[in-house]
Amino acid sequence: MTLKLTSDRAGIAWLGLLALSLVAFPWYKGAPIWQGPAASALSEGMSGHGWLWPLIAIVVALGAATFTRKWQQSNIALWLTLGAMFLYLWQGFAVGLRGPSQAWVGGVFEAAADGQTGLGWGGFLAGAALVGLLSDLIASRGFCRGERFASFCITAIVAALTAFVFFPILKLGLAAFVDTDGNLALGTFWARITAPDLWGLNCLVGGGRCGVVINTVILGVLSATLATLLGLALALLVNRTDFRMKRALRAISILPIITPPFVVGVAIILLFGRTGLVTSGVADLLDVRPGRWVYGLPGILIAQVLAFAPVTFLVLLSTLEAINPTLEEAARTLGAKSMKTFRSVTWPLLRPGLAAAFLLAFIESLADFGNPIVLGGGYEVLSIKIFFAVVGARYDLGNAATLAMILLALTLIAFWLQMRWMGNKSYVTVTGKSDAGLASPLPGVLKIGVFAVVLPWVIFTLAVYIIIVTGGFVTDVGRWDLTPTFQHIVTAFRFEFEDGLQLYGSAWDSMMTTLWVAALAAPLTTLIGILTAWLVARQDFAGRRAFEFGTMLSFAIPGTVVGVSYVAAFNVPPVDITGTAAILIICFVFRNMPVGMRAGLAALAQIDRSMEEASQTMGAGGLTTLRRVVLPLIKPAVFTALVYSFVTAMTAVSAVIFLVSARHNMATAYIMGRVEAGEYALAIAYSAVLMIVMIVCVVVIQGIVGTRKLGRRKELQGKGQVPEPAE
């Protein structure tokens, strides 16, 4: 029967790529790509790797099925594809999941386990081809109303989330149940999880120290509470007062977001350490001996509140701006005073924002690594204990996995408590009715309180950034030798023109790696995030809610857990990419993708579907409609996703610290090394340069993305038609 290429073109293309991956590319890692057929799956199978023959046989059967009529709608093609995916995963990922007991990896697959190596180009292309073929087959059955592009996007994103979010967490969970020799040991797991140094309450009921878990929870609750209150004070000052320096306040509040985490801790030490400027001044004034109070819970708490307050501020500011002012105006009209209006109307409507801000700050506190490592002293938290379990003198992945699962459990409990506190109440205030009322002014008492909270924070933040700006350009800021010098910049970024540009500075390698990784990760993060938002907002398909929840899960997992899970999952075959730039890029993409997704959903909620429907009515497919209609209208969301993913990739540390290598070092890891060596001036100089680079890159991103314009075409001007104002 003649093959109908016109209707089956996509399926034939995916099947062709699958066949090529088996016969024309190296199946296993290590063989150069030009060896192709000599190291392909077919060649490996003929050389004695019999576990590859079932997969090859199914692909041959799929090729034969294409000569039948309507092969894409046949159950045979679907079952053959699912069988090929099962065999592919079994001889790859399932073998990687096996524990010390290989009873369930019997027969030929036990031999595969013994000789398992990492997948090469052929193996990865086969996985992509199987995902594409499956998406095409289910689209032909009506999934996504037959839209092949949307079907492929959903299938590919689900496959990627499974491989790079769920699989690492599952592998990490299994690692918690084995001992140091790799043997299944439930008793060892119980001993780890019930260790007294984890759950001790001596700091609460006696004079000793609390366990690591208790320390982490105490720090998280205090940090989230104070950061939320400070963010609320900032939001109220900006939104509900006539404060004239709102722009400057916004700028100051954003600075910690683009600051490497170690630098704030270093600045706090230089201010409040034993020889710090403030500590020395107070000691001389009061004639007392300087103390070390900043090392421990107080110092970490100060640094975390400074770092997390901008995030809570942005969340609560958007919540305040969304409250319909007519509700407050109605309360005032009925005789309620400003304090009564705030307490009975404004405060209850702030609950969603307060819950979201607290949750974000709590999760960030749990995952924070930079501030505890610099200011911790004897105050142990889970992120530090996990770090030393992995990179310390005694490598103990099982203990690290157990601690990471406790950290993940704390995060999930926080999510559950947030949902319980929110309950089933409705907080909707924006409807189709007019919202032209006037927001209630802030009560006088609250206004004084807000200024009393914000003013010290502004002074403290400015002091920290004065240290950051000047510390890298003086001889030794730690000893308060403020002689101006560029020696630290020269040490980090020295270059000469000898037969071209030659880079000699010690920081160049980490800076170039960081820029490359961030430049590659940011567009990929934005692409996947915006695609996911478009699929959730504009496509109707089975499992849409579960798909949305799965994409958000990666943002809920603390960065420390992500880093350890990637070490557990990708340090061994079939995807052994630990120590490469690829694992850093993948980590950033799936860690930050939910932010781009949420920005995209917010932007798409403001766009009527009729424009996309008009495009499809005129014959455009899903990809064309997305590229030519949707993306130009959601440029603000694209810009937000790009900037956030780029800045986060430049400054992240909690997950990255486990994944860097000597060949692929990141800026934050380099700064951490300088801080640990006591080279504060060099660390601050590098951080100042890094902040300048990020600001320049954000300006460049703005120029590339551009702004959204909703006006008429220019050629209409001067022809009697007045263009609409551009946004």
Salt bridges, closest charged atoms under 4 A:
GLU44 OE1 - HIS49 ND1 2.87
ASP136 OD1 - ARG148 NE 2.49
ASP197 OD2 - LYS385 NZ 3.40
ASP242 OD1 - LYS447 NZ 3.44
GLU321 OE2 - ARG250 NH2 3.89
GLU328 OE2 - ARG240 NH1 2.86
ASP396 OD1 - ARG192 NH2 3.71
ASP476 OD2 - ARG479 NE 3.31
GLU496 OE2 - ARG494 NH1 2.93
GLU548 OE1 - ARG545 NH1 3.21
GLU548 OE2 - ARG598 NH1 3.40
ASP576 OD1 - LYS29 NZ 3.74
GLU612 OE2 - ARG538 NE 2.61
GLU679 OE1 - ARG674 NE 3.00
GLU715 OE2 - ARG713 NE 2.34
GLU727 OE2 - ARG708 NH2 2.35
